[in-house]
Amino acid sequence: MNHVLILEDDDSLRELLVDAVESQDYEVTAASSAREALLLGREKEYDLVISDIRMAGPTDGLGVLQTLKQEHPALACIVITGYADQTAPLRALQIRVDDYLYKPFEVADICQAVERVRKSRSQRSWYRQVMARVLGQVAPDQALAELQNAREACLKSLFLAIRSKVHYAETALALWDAWEELEVDYLKIANTSTITADAARRLLDRYALWSARLSKEAENKGFVAPSQRSPEKVDRATFRRFVERVTKAQVSAEELSLAVTLRRIPRERRELNAELENLYKRMWS
């Protein structure tokens, strides 16, 4: 990831963002309007676009990202915004942006966001390998690879929903309970020697339903009614801490792929691997 496009109509902030990203050894191009960003995005293929949302004119920053991602689906995107708009995070979810930052933020915050995006692909590969070792797999077949892609897309959406504050602990708990059920079934399927087409399709359909539920519940902002939690479910206090850590990006979207496994595997097995134990503490302790 070398080429970055920054869309920001505030001159001072645009200069600050350019300086911050260039300090990380990226080639940076800046645009001050949606029209200019669209022209630049069509002249050259960028690896990452950092965009403010509010823009003068008929097209805002999210409109620019949507257009550019339609033309370049692999394009990574970071959204920055200085105002609370319930529709903006939902649109960002639909566009599948990579991160969402609220102003005011420190220079370190944008640098860390860019670094997370840069590392995301290699991290995704690494965490797939870790999961394969946990499951005792040698290599995924085509059906499992398709399931992995759908699963990771769901986790990326969850990360963005929490980071954009369209979901918080009180609205995400029931969604997380449903995710844990999905994970248990994924682990069962992934741990078999051969995945049938029917089993893979059923789970893919459930991922699609879960993703639709995430967007719908984010829009409705429904609280989870207090009720007694069964022992196998994460308790409310622990889940609040977990969501707070995702909100602060102390846990990445890629690391979420191990969240359920780390919470459920026996402690003595987890402690045999220092990396897994450290990740567990960072997520759940």
C-alpha atoms as a printed R data frame, in Angstrom:
    type eleno elety resid chain resno       x       y       z
1   ATOM     1    CA   MET     A     1   0.000   0.000   0.000
2   ATOM     2    CA   ASN     A     2   1.876   3.056  -1.287
3   ATOM     3    CA   HIS     A     3  -0.535   5.556  -2.856
4   ATOM     4    CA   VAL     A     4  -2.938   7.511  -0.642
5   ATOM     5    CA   LEU     A     5  -5.596  10.039  -1.649
6   ATOM     6    CA   ILE     A     6  -6.782  12.505   1.009
7   ATOM     7    CA   LEU     A     7 -10.090  14.352   0.583
8   ATOM     8    CA   GLU     A     8 -10.535  17.239   3.028
9   ATOM     9    CA   ASP     A     9 -11.961  20.695   2.282
10  ATOM    10    CA   ASP     A    10 -10.416  22.389   5.328
11  ATOM    11    CA   ASP     A    11  -7.021  23.690   4.207
12  ATOM    12    CA   SER     A    12  -5.285  23.438   7.598
13  ATOM    13    CA   LEU     A    13  -6.526  19.930   8.340
14  ATOM    14    CA   ARG     A    14  -5.725  18.772   4.819
15  ATOM    15    CA   GLU     A    15  -2.125  19.934   5.209
16  ATOM    16    CA   LEU     A    16  -1.907  18.243   8.602
17  ATOM    17    CA   LEU     A    17  -3.213  14.956   7.197
18  ATOM    18    CA   VAL     A    18  -0.847  15.093   4.223
19  ATOM    19    CA   ASP     A    19   2.148  15.720   6.491
20  ATOM    20    CA   ALA     A    20   1.106  12.917   8.872
21  ATOM    21    CA   VAL     A    21   0.629  10.304   6.152
22  ATOM    22    CA   GLU     A    22   3.732  11.346   4.201
23  ATOM    23    CA   SER     A    23   5.739  10.922   7.410
24  ATOM    24    CA   GLN     A    24   4.862   7.216   7.153
25  ATOM    25    CA   ASP     A    25   6.547   7.039   3.733
26  ATOM    26    CA   TYR     A    26   3.421   7.027   1.573
27  ATOM    27    CA   GLU     A    27   2.960   8.882  -1.684
28  ATOM    28    CA   VAL     A    28   0.099  11.280  -0.922
29  ATOM    29    CA   THR     A    29  -2.215  13.227  -3.223
30  ATOM    30    CA   ALA     A    30  -4.649  15.755  -1.741
31  ATOM    31    CA   ALA     A    31  -8.065  16.909  -2.964
32  ATOM    32    CA   SER     A    32 -10.106  19.810  -1.602
33  ATOM    33    CA   SER     A    33 -13.463  18.874  -3.149
34  ATOM    34    CA   ALA     A    34 -15.502  15.815  -4.060
35  ATOM    35    CA   ARG     A    35 -15.224  16.627  -7.757
36  ATOM    36    CA   GLU     A    36 -11.436  16.873  -7.587
37  ATOM    37    CA   ALA     A    37 -11.191  13.595  -5.653
38  ATOM    38    CA   LEU     A    38 -13.322  11.770  -8.227
39  ATOM    39    CA   LEU     A    39 -11.192  13.103 -11.079
40  ATOM    40    CA   LEU     A    40  -7.976  12.082  -9.298
41  ATOM    41    CA   GLY     A    41  -9.395   8.671  -8.422
42  ATOM    42    CA   ARG     A    42 -10.165   7.992 -12.057
43  ATOM    43    CA   GLU     A    43  -6.779   9.173 -13.297
44  ATOM    44    CA   LYS     A    44  -4.803   6.955 -10.948
45  ATOM    45    CA   GLU     A    45  -5.408   3.833  -8.886
46  ATOM    46    CA   TYR     A    46  -4.953   4.493  -5.158
47  ATOM    47    CA   ASP     A    47  -4.482   1.963  -2.377
48  ATOM    48    CA   LEU     A    48  -6.186   4.043   0.316
49  ATOM    49    CA   VAL     A    49  -8.530   7.029   0.436
50  ATOM    50    CA   ILE     A    50  -8.917   9.102   3.607
51  ATOM    51    CA   SER     A    51 -12.023  11.248   3.350
52  ATOM    52    CA   ASP     A    52 -13.976  13.733   5.401
53  ATOM    53    CA   ILE     A    53 -17.734  13.289   5.057
54  ATOM    54    CA   ARG     A    54 -19.172  16.785   4.858
55  ATOM    55    CA   MET     A    55 -18.425  18.501   1.543
56  ATOM    56    CA   ALA     A    56 -19.873  21.458  -0.300
57  ATOM    57    CA   GLY     A    57 -21.876  20.447  -3.348
58  ATOM    58    CA   PRO     A    58 -24.133  17.527  -4.244
59  ATOM    59    CA   THR     A    59 -21.618  14.748  -3.438
60  ATOM    60    CA   ASP     A    60 -20.201  14.229   0.038
61  ATOM    61    CA   GLY     A    61 -17.161  12.220   1.050
62  ATOM    62    CA   LEU     A    62 -19.086   8.969   1.389
63  ATOM    63    CA   GLY     A    63 -20.498   9.495  -2.095
64  ATOM    64    CA   VAL     A    64 -16.937   9.789  -3.396
65  ATOM    65    CA   LEU     A    65 -15.908   6.593  -1.608
66  ATOM    66    CA   GLN     A    66 -18.928   4.714  -2.917
67  ATOM    67    CA   THR     A    67 -18.151   5.714  -6.502
68  ATOM    68    CA   LEU     A    68 -14.455   4.914  -6.241
69  ATOM    69    CA   LYS     A    69 -15.074   1.546  -4.568
70  ATOM    70    CA   GLN     A    70 -17.506   0.589  -7.327
71  ATOM    71    CA   GLU     A    71 -14.670   1.141  -9.776
72  ATOM    72    CA   HIS     A    72 -11.951  -0.316  -7.516
73  ATOM    73    CA   PRO     A    73 -13.527  -2.817  -5.052
74  ATOM    74    CA   ALA     A    74 -10.225  -3.500  -3.265
75  ATOM    75    CA   LEU     A    75  -9.765   0.184  -2.409
76  ATOM    76    CA   ALA     A    76  -9.245   0.729   1.338
77  ATOM    77    CA   CYS     A    77 -11.057   3.662   2.938
78  ATOM    78    CA   ILE     A    78 -10.849   5.618   6.181
79  ATOM    79    CA   VAL     A    79 -13.641   8.050   7.056
80  ATOM    80    CA   ILE     A    80 -13.144  11.106   9.258
81  ATOM    81    CA   THR     A    81 -15.983  13.305  10.454
82  ATOM    82    CA   GLY     A    82 -16.637  16.107  12.868
83  ATOM    83    CA   TYR     A    83 -20.366  15.699  13.290
84  ATOM    84    CA   ALA     A    84 -22.772  13.049  14.493
85  ATOM    85    CA   ASP     A    85 -25.099  11.855  11.760
86  ATOM    86    CA   GLN     A    86 -26.938   8.584  12.273
87  ATOM    87    CA   THR     A    87 -27.104   7.891   8.538
88  ATOM    88    CA   ALA     A    88 -23.370   8.359   7.901
89  ATOM    89    CA   PRO     A    89 -22.153   5.252   9.815
90  ATOM    90    CA   LEU     A    90 -24.888   3.176   8.193
91  ATOM    91    CA   ARG     A    91 -23.782   4.355   4.754
92  ATOM    92    CA   ALA     A    92 -20.171   3.624   5.709
93  ATOM    93    CA   LEU     A    93 -21.221   0.077   6.633
94  ATOM    94    CA   GLN     A    94 -22.900  -0.385   3.261
95  ATOM    95    CA   ILE     A    95 -19.831   0.938   1.447
96  ATOM    96    CA   ARG     A    96 -17.621  -1.317   3.609
97  ATOM    97    CA   VAL     A    97 -15.072   1.290   4.645
98  ATOM    98    CA   ASP     A    98 -12.178   0.128   6.798
99  ATOM    99    CA   ASP     A    99 -12.184   2.613   9.673
100 ATOM   100    CA   TYR     A   100 -14.112   5.564  11.061
101 ATOM   101    CA   LEU     A   101 -12.583   8.423  13.081
102 ATOM   102    CA   TYR     A   102 -14.394  11.228  14.825
103 ATOM   103    CA   LYS     A   103 -12.866  14.693  15.101
104 ATOM   104    CA   PRO     A   104 -11.076  15.966  17.036
105 ATOM   105    CA   PHE     A   105  -8.358  13.343  16.796
106 ATOM   106    CA   GLU     A   106  -4.619  13.339  17.354
107 ATOM   107    CA   VAL     A   107  -2.091  12.941  14.549
108 ATOM   108    CA   ALA     A   108  -1.176   9.612  16.143
109 ATOM   109    CA   ASP     A   109  -4.777   8.410  15.666
110 ATOM   110    CA   ILE     A   110  -4.740   8.865  11.903
111 ATOM   111    CA   CYS     A   111  -1.245   7.361  11.664
112 ATOM   112    CA   GLN     A   112  -2.390   4.319  13.631
113 ATOM   113    CA   ALA     A   113  -5.499   3.965  11.467
114 ATOM   114    CA   VAL     A   114  -3.398   4.014   8.297
115 ATOM   115    CA   GLU     A   115  -1.033   1.449   9.804
116 ATOM   116    CA   ARG     A   116  -3.958  -0.826  10.761
117 ATOM   117    CA   VAL     A   117  -5.262  -0.727   7.205
118 ATOM   118    CA   ARG     A   118  -1.785  -1.403   5.824
119 ATOM   119    CA   LYS     A   119  -1.357  -4.428   8.048
120 ATOM   120    CA   SER     A   120  -4.871  -5.775   7.639
121 ATOM   121    CA   ARG     A   121  -4.189  -8.146   4.745
122 ATOM   122    CA   SER     A   122  -1.072  -9.690   6.275
123 ATOM   123    CA   GLN     A   123  -2.833  -9.886   9.651
124 ATOM   124    CA   ARG     A   124  -5.800 -11.611   8.063
125 ATOM   125    CA   SER     A   125  -3.493 -14.246   6.604
126 ATOM   126    CA   TRP     A   126  -1.695 -14.689   9.941
127 ATOM   127    CA   TYR     A   127  -4.887 -15.105  11.930
128 ATOM   128    CA   ARG     A   128  -6.175 -17.624   9.402
129 ATOM   129    CA   GLN     A   129  -3.011 -19.625  10.025
130 ATOM   130    CA   VAL     A   130  -3.490 -19.373  13.790
131 ATOM   131    CA   MET     A   131  -7.078 -20.558  13.474
132 ATOM   132    CA   ALA     A   132  -5.926 -23.428  11.253
133 ATOM   133    CA   ARG     A   133  -3.435 -24.503  13.940
134 ATOM   134    CA   VAL     A   134  -6.127 -24.327  16.608
135 ATOM   135    CA   LEU     A   135  -8.373 -26.506  14.449
136 ATOM   136    CA   GLY     A   136  -5.564 -28.790  13.362
137 ATOM   137    CA   GLN     A   137  -6.036 -28.003   9.658
138 ATOM   138    CA   VAL     A   138  -3.341 -28.273   7.030
139 ATOM   139    CA   ALA     A   139  -4.858 -26.050   4.339
140 ATOM   140    CA   PRO     A   140  -8.363 -24.754   3.607
141 ATOM   141    CA   ASP     A   141 -10.321 -26.077   0.669
142 ATOM   142    CA   GLN     A   142 -12.296 -23.824  -1.650
143 ATOM   143    CA   ALA     A   143 -15.518 -24.042   0.364
144 ATOM   144    CA   LEU     A   144 -13.738 -23.095   3.587
145 ATOM   145    CA   ALA     A   145 -11.983 -20.189   1.874
146 ATOM   146    CA   GLU     A   146 -15.382 -18.837   0.792
147 ATOM   147    CA   LEU     A   147 -16.683 -19.177   4.341
148 ATOM   148    CA   GLN     A   148 -13.598 -17.428   5.691
149 ATOM   149    CA   ASN     A   149 -14.167 -14.474   3.352
150 ATOM   150    CA   ALA     A   150 -17.807 -14.124   4.395
151 ATOM   151    CA   ARG     A   151 -16.928 -14.493   8.074
152 ATOM   152    CA   GLU     A   152 -14.174 -11.872   7.888
153 ATOM   153    CA   ALA     A   153 -16.506  -9.458   6.067
154 ATOM   154    CA   CYS     A   154 -18.979  -9.786   8.963
155 ATOM   155    CA   LEU     A   155 -16.253  -9.107  11.525
156 ATOM   156    CA   LYS     A   156 -15.043  -6.088   9.564
157 ATOM   157    CA   SER     A   157 -18.617  -4.739   9.618
158 ATOM   158    CA   LEU     A   158 -18.844  -5.316  13.363
159 ATOM   159    CA   PHE     A   159 -15.548  -3.506  13.902
160 ATOM   160    CA   LEU     A   160 -16.740  -0.529  11.869
161 ATOM   161    CA   ALA     A   161 -20.155  -0.478  13.566
162 ATOM   162    CA   ILE     A   162 -18.506  -0.249  16.970
163 ATOM   163    CA   ARG     A   163 -15.780   2.188  15.863
164 ATOM   164    CA   SER     A   164 -18.374   4.514  14.298
165 ATOM   165    CA   LYS     A   165 -20.449   4.243  17.499
166 ATOM   166    CA   VAL     A   166 -23.530   3.150  15.630
167 ATOM   167    CA   HIS     A   167 -23.367   0.058  17.865
168 ATOM   168    CA   TYR     A   168 -22.337   0.062  21.495
169 ATOM   169    CA   ALA     A   169 -22.400  -2.583  24.218
170 ATOM   170    CA   GLU     A   170 -26.099  -2.248  25.029
171 ATOM   171    CA   THR     A   171 -27.177  -2.609  21.396
172 ATOM   172    CA   ALA     A   172 -24.571  -5.144  20.288
173 ATOM   173    CA   LEU     A   173 -24.946  -7.806  22.993
174 ATOM   174    CA   ALA     A   174 -27.728  -9.827  21.355
175 ATOM   175    CA   LEU     A   175 -25.890  -9.494  18.040
176 ATOM   176    CA   TRP     A   176 -22.753 -10.881  19.681
177 ATOM   177    CA   ASP     A   177 -24.711 -13.802  21.177
178 ATOM   178    CA   ALA     A   178 -25.898 -14.678  17.671
179 ATOM   179    CA   TRP     A   179 -22.320 -14.351  16.398
180 ATOM   180    CA   GLU     A   180 -21.035 -16.801  18.999
181 ATOM   181    CA   GLU     A   181 -23.612 -19.347  17.818
182 ATOM   182    CA   LEU     A   182 -22.412 -18.804  14.256
183 ATOM   183    CA   GLU     A   183 -18.796 -19.232  15.334
184 ATOM   184    CA   VAL     A   184 -19.513 -22.524  17.089
185 ATOM   185    CA   ASP     A   185 -21.083 -23.867  13.887
186 ATOM   186    CA   TYR     A   186 -18.247 -22.465  11.753
187 ATOM   187    CA   LEU     A   187 -15.659 -24.192  13.939
188 ATOM   188    CA   LYS     A   188 -17.543 -27.499  13.652
189 ATOM   189    CA   ILE     A   189 -17.680 -27.236   9.861
190 ATOM   190    CA   ALA     A   190 -14.090 -26.009   9.536
191 ATOM   191    CA   ASN     A   191 -12.855 -28.909  11.652
192 ATOM   192    CA   THR     A   192 -14.280 -31.561   9.320
193 ATOM   193    CA   SER     A   193 -12.198 -33.259   6.670
194 ATOM   194    CA   THR     A   194 -14.623 -32.335   3.876
195 ATOM   195    CA   ILE     A   195 -17.120 -29.475   3.804
196 ATOM   196    CA   THR     A   196 -20.278 -30.273   1.859
197 ATOM   197    CA   ALA     A   197 -21.696 -27.685  -0.515
198 ATOM   198    CA   ASP     A   198 -25.016 -27.685   1.357
199 ATOM   199    CA   ALA     A   199 -23.365 -27.053   4.735
200 ATOM   200    CA   ALA     A   200 -21.272 -24.238   3.303
201 ATOM   201    CA   ARG     A   201 -24.290 -22.634   1.625
202 ATOM   202    CA   ARG     A   202 -26.378 -22.745   4.799
203 ATOM   203    CA   LEU     A   203 -23.643 -21.033   6.773
204 ATOM   204    CA   LEU     A   204 -23.081 -18.439   4.035
205 ATOM   205    CA   ASP     A   205 -26.808 -17.648   4.154
206 ATOM   206    CA   ARG     A   206 -26.619 -17.241   7.935
207 ATOM   207    CA   TYR     A   207 -23.675 -14.844   7.581
208 ATOM   208    CA   ALA     A   208 -25.761 -12.761   5.160
209 ATOM   209    CA   LEU     A   209 -28.691 -12.723   7.596
210 ATOM   210    CA   TRP     A   210 -26.417 -11.749  10.491
211 ATOM   211    CA   SER     A   211 -24.910  -8.915   8.475
212 ATOM   212    CA   ALA     A   212 -28.378  -7.642   7.559
213 ATOM   213    CA   ARG     A   213 -29.371  -7.812  11.223
214 ATOM   214    CA   LEU     A   214 -26.301  -5.759  12.195
215 ATOM   215    CA   SER     A   215 -27.371  -2.959   9.846
216 ATOM   216    CA   LYS     A   216 -31.037  -3.130  10.841
217 ATOM   217    CA   GLU     A   217 -30.355  -3.055  14.574
218 ATOM   218    CA   ALA     A   218 -27.826  -0.252  14.102
219 ATOM   219    CA   GLU     A   219 -30.570   1.759  12.427
220 ATOM   220    CA   ASN     A   220 -33.165   0.930  15.094
221 ATOM   221    CA   LYS     A   221 -30.794   1.448  18.055
222 ATOM   222    CA   GLY     A   222 -32.641  -1.145  20.112
223 ATOM   223    CA   PHE     A   223 -31.417  -1.804  23.653
224 ATOM   224    CA   VAL     A   224 -31.045  -5.352  24.947
225 ATOM   225    CA   ALA     A   225 -33.558  -5.947  27.703
226 ATOM   226    CA   PRO     A   226 -31.923  -6.976  31.008
227 ATOM   227    CA   SER     A   227 -32.126 -10.717  31.525
228 ATOM   228    CA   GLN     A   228 -30.181 -13.425  33.280
229 ATOM   229    CA   ARG     A   229 -27.180 -14.583  31.295
230 ATOM   230    CA   SER     A   230 -26.445 -18.280  30.954
231 ATOM   231    CA   PRO     A   231 -22.902 -19.382  31.994
232 ATOM   232    CA   GLU     A   232 -21.683 -20.014  28.445
233 ATOM   233    CA   LYS     A   233 -22.508 -16.451  27.385
234 ATOM   234    CA   VAL     A   234 -20.198 -13.508  27.981
235 ATOM   235    CA   ASP     A   235 -21.322 -11.443  30.972
236 ATOM   236    CA   ARG     A   236 -22.396  -7.842  30.461
237 ATOM   237    CA   ALA     A   237 -19.466  -6.203  32.279
238 ATOM   238    CA   THR     A   238 -16.896  -8.189  30.286
239 ATOM   239    CA   PHE     A   239 -18.682  -7.406  27.042
240 ATOM   240    CA   ARG     A   240 -18.736  -3.682  27.843
241 ATOM   241    CA   ARG     A   241 -14.958  -3.764  28.331
242 ATOM   242    CA   PHE     A   242 -14.555  -5.689  25.096
243 ATOM   243    CA   VAL     A   243 -16.626  -3.151  23.124
244 ATOM   244    CA   GLU     A   244 -14.712  -0.261  24.701
245 ATOM   245    CA   ARG     A   245 -11.433  -1.803  23.544
246 ATOM   246    CA   VAL     A   246 -12.741  -2.224  19.997
247 ATOM   247    CA   THR     A   247 -14.006   1.380  20.077
248 ATOM   248    CA   LYS     A   248 -10.492   2.521  20.976
249 ATOM   249    CA   ALA     A   249  -9.020   0.214  18.284
250 ATOM   250    CA   GLN     A   250  -7.070  -1.705  20.912
251 ATOM   251    CA   VAL     A   251  -8.457  -4.775  19.116
252 ATOM   252    CA   SER     A   252  -8.365  -4.898  15.311
253 ATOM   253    CA   ALA     A   253 -10.974  -6.285  12.938
254 ATOM   254    CA   GLU     A   254  -8.629  -9.154  12.110
255 ATOM   255    CA   GLU     A   255  -8.089 -10.022  15.766
256 ATOM   256    CA   LEU     A   256 -11.858 -10.351  16.213
257 ATOM   257    CA   SER     A   257 -11.579 -13.596  14.241
258 ATOM   258    CA   LEU     A   258 -10.164 -15.263  17.370
259 ATOM   259    CA   ALA     A   259 -12.418 -13.594  19.947
260 ATOM   260    CA   VAL     A   260 -14.899 -16.432  20.407
261 ATOM   261    CA   THR     A   261 -12.284 -19.176  20.214
262 ATOM   262    CA   LEU     A   262 -10.094 -17.509  22.828
263 ATOM   263    CA   ARG     A   263 -13.024 -17.082  25.182
264 ATOM   264    CA   ARG     A   264 -14.140 -20.712  24.855
265 ATOM   265    CA   ILE     A   265 -10.991 -22.835  24.662
266 ATOM   266    CA   PRO     A   266  -9.703 -24.235  27.977
267 ATOM   267    CA   ARG     A   267  -7.429 -21.881  29.870
268 ATOM   268    CA   GLU     A   268  -4.618 -24.421  30.149
269 ATOM   269    CA   ARG     A   269  -4.586 -24.895  26.370
270 ATOM   270    CA   ARG     A   270  -4.639 -21.165  25.736
271 ATOM   271    CA   GLU     A   271  -1.760 -20.535  28.137
272 ATOM   272    CA   LEU     A   272   0.483 -22.901  26.169
273 ATOM   273    CA   ASN     A   273   0.759 -20.172  23.522
274 ATOM   274    CA   ALA     A   274   2.002 -16.793  24.784
275 ATOM   275    CA   GLU     A   275   0.589 -14.905  21.761
276 ATOM   276    CA   LEU     A   276  -2.879 -16.343  22.262
277 ATOM   277    CA   GLU     A   277  -2.770 -15.664  25.992
278 ATOM   278    CA   ASN     A   278  -1.697 -12.053  25.437
279 ATOM   279    CA   LEU     A   279  -4.439 -11.543  22.866
280 ATOM   280    CA   TYR     A   280  -7.009 -13.063  25.230
281 ATOM   281    CA   LYS     A   281  -5.985 -10.643  27.975
282 ATOM   282    CA   ARG     A   282  -6.137  -7.709  25.597
283 ATOM   283    CA   MET     A   283  -9.656  -8.661  24.551
284 ATOM   284    CA   TRP     A   284 -11.363 -10.173  27.532
285 ATOM   285    CA   SER     A   285  -9.497  -9.717  30.813
